[in-house]
Amino acid sequence: MRILFIHLLLVLNFASVANYPTPKKKPSLLFYIQRSLNTNTVIYEANFNEDGWLDPKNPVNAYWILYEKNRKKEGLSLIEKKYAYGIEVEACKNDSNAYWLRLVSQKQLPLKIVQTEPFKATTHIQRDHNHTYLLDHIFIQSDESGFWPKVETIKLYMHTLDHSDSLNEVITINP
């Protein structure tokens, strides 16, 4: 898949996609992914050790909240981990409190998990000529008419580092 074009839109405020539930905001929540298929949501959460620092062996946990099944929490399947929502994590060489994270299905969107204080981490993403933003969540619009879903657009919901502005970026996927 190639990126056909990227359109950046500055907005004052944003919310989840209309009629979609919003996961509970807590210091360990890094970001989440929602899809056009249904309201079930993939959660990416910081995994802290007992002292409140990111666990170097497993700094991020990914799992489903199945809103369509009474908010049941469920791990990602092996296929989901390998081809869709799984992650690759690598420690930042010059920052002991940060990790590079890439979604296995979107390796061209590197994310940086930054420990900001004990039991608190944020997700940074560079966009728009290397400006750094805080990633809040991602929405994936897909065509479900075939045997496998075909991703059409990826919408990134971000904030400036000081939370003064919110931004959305729509990435259109060309098969």
HELIX and SHEET records of a PDB file:
HELIX    1   1 TYR A   67  LYS A   69  5                                   3    
HELIX    2   2 LEU A   78  TYR A   83  1                                   6    
SHEET    1   A 8 ARG A   2  VAL A  11  0                                        
SHEET    2   A 8 SER A 166  ASN A 174 -1                                        
SHEET    3   A 8 LYS A 150  THR A 160 -1                                        
SHEET    4   A 8 HIS A 131  ASP A 143 -1                                        
SHEET    5   A 8 LEU A  29  ARG A  35  1                                        
SHEET    6   A 8 THR A  41  ALA A  46 -1                                        
SHEET    7   A 8 VAL A  60  LEU A  66 -1                                        
SHEET    8   A 8 LYS A  72  GLY A  75 -1                                        
SHEET    1   B 8 ARG A   2  VAL A  11  0                                        
SHEET    2   B 8 SER A 166  ASN A 174 -1                                        
SHEET    3   B 8 LYS A 150  THR A 160 -1                                        
SHEET    4   B 8 HIS A 131  ASP A 143 -1                                        
SHEET    5   B 8 LYS A 120  ARG A 127 -1                                        
SHEET    6   B 8 GLN A 106  GLU A 117 -1                                        
SHEET    7   B 8 ALA A  98  LEU A 103 -1                                        
SHEET    8   B 8 ILE A  87  ALA A  91 -1                                        
END                                                                             
